[in-house]
């Protein structure tokens, strides 16, 4: 499965001084908040969706999702990730590089205020009770990176990125497949009943045709009596 990207406009994204270092802090995602309309659906993230991933996976903080500009890494202790009641909280200790200093200056000026994250869906659910407002809920994801971004163009298709359009088309295809399976299963359930009815009908017809030994003996006796009567009539006709 390909990676997906989602973005949030967060005014809380900020740079703070911590001892001798400056840190980038904020939220990469918020829980139970409906996204803007995507390709035929809206989306929200359930609390706990990142919990397993942030404990075991190797995750980076990047600038504009560019692997050439690594701001931090959880395995190195320069990226801290934590789920709280609101969402996925981040704490980044950027490198002492000019491009990182420039980025922090842009965040301080509020030129950069949006965060995006790259992930792979492991478990999701779809609510289609309102066909005009289909909602996808991300239940469990594998997180790859978090990233301050200039433009959160997360609905478009990029190389190696699963777009919102692809997500919805795959969901629609799975619905059609499930409906087809239901029709086949219903058909298979009906066929045995029909077969039983046919067998019962055949048995009834057979039972009506078949005669008991007593009935067969009586029929044979009647036939013999009729044959005797015919012989007697023939003799009478000859004497006349």
N, C-alpha and C positions, 0 to 999 in steps of 0.2 A: 504494500500500500504506500502511496506517495505522501509526502509531507504536505500539510496545510498551514496556512498562516492567518492569524486574526490580529486585529489592532484595536486599541482603545485610546481615546482622547482623555488624558488624565492631567488635571491641573496640579496634582500632587507631585508630579515628577520634578525632582529638585536636586540641587547640589548642596551638600552640607560638609562642613569641616569637622573632621574627627581626629583629634590629636594633630599629627603632622600630615594627615592625608585628607583629600577631598573625596567624598563619596557621592554616587548617584543613587537616590532612593525614590521609591514609588511603588506602583503596582503594574505588573505586566498583564494582569487580567482581573476582572471582578466577577463575583458569583451571582447567578440568578438574575442577571440583567439582560433583557432582550437586546440583541444587536439591531442595527439598522437592517432594512430588508435586503436580503442577499438575492441569489438567483432562485426565486420561487419559495423562499422560506426565510424564517428568522431563527436566531440561534441564541442559546444561553449555556452557561457553564455551571455545573453542579459542584458544590463544595466537596472536596475530596478527590476531584478529577486528577489533580496533579500529585497527590500525596505520595503514592508509591514511586512515581518517576523521580521526584526531587530527592528521594532518599537513596536511590540506587543508580540512577543514570548519570552519565558524564555530560554536563550541560554548560553551554557557553553564553556569555553576554557579548553581543556583537553590535557594531555600529552599522545601521542600515542593512542588517543581515549579511554583511560582507565578512567572510572568514579571514580576510586580510587585516581586519581591524577588530582584534579581540580585546574587549574591555575587561573581561573577567571570566573565571571558570570555577565552578563549584568544587571540583576536585583539588584545586589549588588554594581554595579558601578565599579567593578574590571575588567570588559571587556567592551571596547568601540568598537562599530561596526559602520562603516560609508561607504556609497557608494560614490565614487568620479568618475571622468572620466575614471580612469584606472580600478578600480575593487572594491572589498570589503576590505576595510582597517580595520586593527585590532590594538588595543592598550590594552595590557594585563598588569595588576599589579599582579605579582605572589605572593604567600604567602611566609612568612619568614620560609621556610622549607628547609632542606638540599637537598632533591631531586630536588626542584625548582632551587636552587642555582647551582646544578650540571648541570641541563638542560641549564640554561643561560650561563654557562661556555662553554658548548658544542656548543651553538649557536654562541658565540663570536669566537670560534675556527673554525667555519664553518663546524663542524662535523654534525650539524643539519642545513639544509637549505631549507627544504621542509615543506609545509603546506598542510593540508587536511581538508575537511569539510564534515560533515554528513548532509544529507538533504532528504526531501521528495518532489517529483515532483508534482506540482499542475497544471501547464500548460507547455506543450512543443509542438514544431512543428518539422516536419521532411521534409527535402528537398531531394527527390529522383530523381531529374532531371538528375543527373549523377549516374547511378546505381553502378558505381565503386567507387563512393565517396559520400555515403549517409551521410547527416549531420543532427544531432539532435541539436536543439536550446532550451535551458532551458529558458522559458519565465517568469515563476513564481515558486518559491520554498519555502518550509518551512524549515528554518535552525534549526538544532538541536545543532551542536557543531562545533567549529574550533579547529584544533589541530596541533601543530608541530609534525612531525613524523620522525622516523628513516628510515622506508621503506614504501613508498606510494603504497602499493599493493592494489590499489582501483579497479582493474578489476577482482579480485578473489572473489569467493563466501565465505561468512562467515555466522555464525549463525545470523539470523535476518537482514542480509544485502542483498539488491537486487543487484546482479552482473550485469556487462555490458552485459553479455550473456543473462541474463533473460530479460533485457530491450529490447534488439534487438529482441529476440524471441517473446515477447509480441507485439512489434510493427509489426513484420511480420505476426503474427496471426491476428491482427486487420486489416491489409491490405487485407488479404484473406477474412475476414468476410465482409469488406466493398465492395470488388469486388463481392462477392456472393449476397449481398443485391442489388447491381446495376443491376445484371443479372435478379434477381427476379422482380425488379421494371420495367425494360425494358420489360420483358415478360408480366407483368400486364398491361402496357401501350399499348402493341400491341393487346392484347386479346379483349378489347372493340371495337377497329377498325374492327377486324375480325368479331366480332358479328354483328356490324352494316352492314357490307357488306353482311353477310349471311341473315340478316333480309331484307335488300333491295332486294336481289336476290329472296328470298322467296316471297316477296310482288309482285315482277314483274311476277314471275311464276303464282302466284294466280290470278293476274289481267288478265293474258293471258287466263287462264282456265275459269274464271267466265264470263257469258254472260249478256248482258243488257236485261231488260224485253221485249223490242221491238224485239231483236234477238230471244229470246225464243218463242215469239208469232209467229214470221215468221216461225220458225222451226216447230212449232206445225201445222201450216196451211199446210206446205209442206207435212208433214207426213199424214195429213188427205186427201189431194189430191191424194197422192200415194195410200192410202187405197181405195179410190173411184175407181181409175183406175183398181186396182186389182179385185174389185167386177164386174166392167163392163166386163173385160176380161173373168171372170168366167162365166157370163151369156151367152156371145157370144159362148164360147166353148160348153156350154150345148145345145144351139139351133142347133149348127152344128151337 
